[in-house]
Amino acid sequence: MNWAGIPAEVSQTAGTFVCNHVFYGLMHRLATGRGLKGTRGGFIHVPMLPEQGAPSLPLDRMVEGLRIGIRTALALQHDVRLGAGAVD
């Protein structure tokens, strides 16, 4: 996403309340075998639209970023290891 000029960073948390619940529910389901064998899961948190406040990103840039994220997840077999968005 960053290489395409879309601001993004790795986070070690899905946030709080609903986002956190959805992410950890998915991870639990996959870890306990109730998901498809070999299925990877993750969470992409998107910002608000500009008309909603800040930080924000226009809808077309969000869609482009999501497409890149999904394509990358499907193409790579292993997750990139980044600590809180810092590239080592």
TABEL-V964479 format. One record per residue. N is the residue number from 1. RES is the residue in three letters. BURIAL is b if it has 9 or more other C-alpha atoms within 8 Angstrom, else e. Layout:
n=(N,N)
res=(RES,RES)
burial=(BURIAL,BURIAL)
//
This chain:
n=(1,2,3,4,5,6,7,8,9,10,11,12,13,14,15,16,17,18,19,20,21,22,23,24,25,26,27,28,29,30,31,32,33,34,35,36,37,38,39,40,41,42,43,44,45,46,47,48,49,50,51,52,53,54,55,56,57,58,59,60,61,62,63,64,65,66,67,68,69,70,71,72,73,74,75,76,77,78,79,80,81,82,83,84,85,86,87,88)
res=(MET,ASN,TRP,ALA,GLY,ILE,PRO,ALA,GLU,VAL,SER,GLN,THR,ALA,GLY,THR,PHE,VAL,CYS,ASN,HIS,VAL,PHE,TYR,GLY,LEU,MET,HIS,ARG,LEU,ALA,THR,GLY,ARG,GLY,LEU,LYS,GLY,THR,ARG,GLY,GLY,PHE,ILE,HIS,VAL,PRO,MET,LEU,PRO,GLU,GLN,GLY,ALA,PRO,SER,LEU,PRO,LEU,ASP,ARG,MET,VAL,GLU,GLY,LEU,ARG,ILE,GLY,ILE,ARG,THR,ALA,LEU,ALA,LEU,GLN,HIS,ASP,VAL,ARG,LEU,GLY,ALA,GLY,ALA,VAL,ASP)
burial=(b,e,e,e,e,b,e,e,e,b,e,e,e,b,e,e,e,e,b,b,b,e,b,e,e,b,b,e,b,b,e,e,e,e,b,e,e,e,e,e,e,e,e,e,e,e,e,b,b,b,e,e,e,e,e,b,b,e,e,e,b,b,e,e,b,b,e,b,b,e,e,e,b,e,e,e,e,e,e,e,e,b,b,e,e,e,e,e)
//
